[in-house]
Amino acid sequence: MAVTIERDICTACGDCEPLCPTESIYPHKGLYAVNADTCTECDGEADAPKCMEVCMEDDCIVFAA
């Protein structure tokens, strides 16, 4: 599984990028995106995705469908 960043909600603050243990979050067209091929939802690293915990915007980072 993976998380995704909602582009219409992302403020490009960058708080999520340095917390990603798999370096799956990256700058993309002025905002941030998640590489679904490498995102593990922090499985084995934390109880919940670290990016979700640090994001200040509600529903910006969500579980991918």
Buried (B, 14 or more C-beta within 10 A) or exposed (E): EBBBBEBEBBEEBEBBBEBBBBEBBEEBEEBBBBBEEEBBBBEEBEEEBBBBBBBEEEEBBBEEE
